[in-house]
Every structure is written in structure tokens, then in C-alpha cells.
Amino acid sequence: MRLEILPVPGIGHVTEGDDLAALIAGAAPWLRDGDVLVVTSKIVSKAEGRLVDVPADGPERLAARDRVLAGETVRVVATRGATRIVQTHHGFVMASAGIDASNVDKTRLVLLPVDPDASARALRAALRDRHGLDVAVVVSDTMGRPWRNGLTDVALGVAGMPAIRDHRGEVDPYGNELQLTQMAVVDELAAAGELIKGKCDQVPVAVVRGYLTATDDDDEGARALVRDASMDLFSLGTAEARADGLRAAAALPDTTGPAPVDPAAVARAVAAVAEVVAPGTVFTHVTDDEVRAGLAATVRGWPASATGLVLGAAPTPVDPADLVRFGADLQRLRTALAAEGIGSTLLPPPAGSTASATLAL
């Protein structure tokens, strides 16, 4: 395979209602069947009227931007200072819902297209029906990436080709059957197009030639790139996940069950929180039946159904801040126990013990 990446200069300023197909075909009369058009989402949004008016500067502008962001947000994933990572109604997780203030008048903001896949299909159909061109269309935008610095363009919408190249079931040269390999080829093409489009060169369209030999209308679009929530292992930022866990722990009911508690499950729960609790906080699972029975006899309100006991010791000496941290540590442990299917009841410590609190299991 030999690829060429070609710029499409001369499109000029795009405004609401402009015919993108005519602008592109006029600026690139050399287009061929099988080319892949990588089109910056911003000119699609401008042509579709996805702009909002905001003040040019000052706190009023920030307040207006926040209102616009709220309207484009389905779920907040992470917040750090002024940065907001959110999930849009399309399912994309990105900074500021893709709202952009570059390459546009200072009194306007550009939103993402309502349906980038539909935008890609409409542009492809217009180029085919009115200009006799059978090309694929990728609508692209710039995103950051978890765990890596730097930005790259990715596909928001696609028409005329599958978004993913699925290698599962193929056999590599060493005889290994590929089990998981699915390549996001439209993201790779979007990134390739960005190499020559740039950010300040006013080249919003690139053409990748040589990748396709024929186009295909029977595709799912860029929706295939959105990971299903059930498969998302990182659906929240670290601080947000921690806060969510503490909120859940605070609402845990006081429950214990008559079934014997699995010591291994309790050990897993204690180990899960051991590295995140405040210095000096110690949780001890009492596994000796005679010791537990003796301690249980001195615990006020010990539930008759309880079959286990965990003692918690706060840092010593204890100051008010330590008590707050210890309370949070107890809630973390209760959440970890609940994840193991173990109910717990928070009780006072046994009389005469060095424990600060007791969980009956």
C-alpha cells in the first residue's frame, strides 16, 4: 500500500448554509473515486449553524461558556481546575465537550455537529449525486488522550467505509490466531490528515489517497468507536471515583447476615483499603472464634446474626482531623466489604479494648 496525503486549500471562510460539497469539489477538482476526505468538524458545524453567541471577554464570557458546556454535557468524567472532561450526547469523552473558540469570531463558540455520522453521510451523498465522486468522508476533531501528552485528530463521523478494521480470527505469520486486534483505522486516517491541515493554515480538508479501492455505504459510522459503558474500566477520574465511593459508603445501610463470613473475602476487603487509609489506621479481622466470642460479649448492640468482627484502630494520639480521616477510612472498608457481598454494622468498640470502632459482619 502506498498512501498520499493531499491538502485542499482555497476553501475559504465557511458560514451557515454554505454548500460544503460544492466548496470542496471546487477547491479540489482532482478528487478521485476511492479517496478519503478528512474534513475538520469545525467547518461542518459552521455550515450547519452550530454556533452560539457569547461575550467577547470577561467573567460574562466564562459564565456563558459554562452554560453552553452544561447543555452539551451528559456526564462529567473529571474536573481539574478550569478543565472539564465530559461525555457528550454523542458518547464522546473529551475536554469541554469539543466546544471550540479558535478560528472563529471572538463573540462566538463552535459546537460539535449534532450527528457527525449523518453529516458525513450527507456530504458523501452530495459529492456522489451532484459531482459524480464516490469518496469516503471522515469528520475529524482534535482530542487529548489518557496517559499520553499531546493532541491528535480522531474521527467523530464517517461514511463510505468501516470505522474499524477487525483482525480477529486472522492468523499472524507465526501461526497465532488474533483474538482482540481491532484497529480504529478512521482515527488513524484523521490523524494522518491533520499532519497537513495544521491549526493555523486554514486548510480544513485533507485527502488520503491509496487506502481505499472501493467505498462501502453499509457501515455503522463512528458510533462503532464509542466504548460501551459496561466495558469502560475508567468511567470517572480518580478524584471523582473516590468521592463517588465515599458517597456510596456514607449511604450504606447497617446490615449483617446469618451466613458465615468468608475470611478470605474479608481479607481481600481489608487489603483493598490498606494502602489508601490514613497513616496509623489499622483494621484487624478477628478470626479466632473464642476471641471473637469474648469480644462480642462486650460490644453494645452486637447483632445476633453477626458472624464476623473487624476492629478498627485510629492513629494515636487522636486529634479532630484524625477522627475525620478515620471515619472516612471506616466507610472505605465498608464499601470494600460490600463489594465482596459482606454486610456490616458499625458499633462502638469492645469495652476495655484499644479499638476505636467495631464492624460486625
Disulfide bonds with the S-S distance in Angstrom:
none
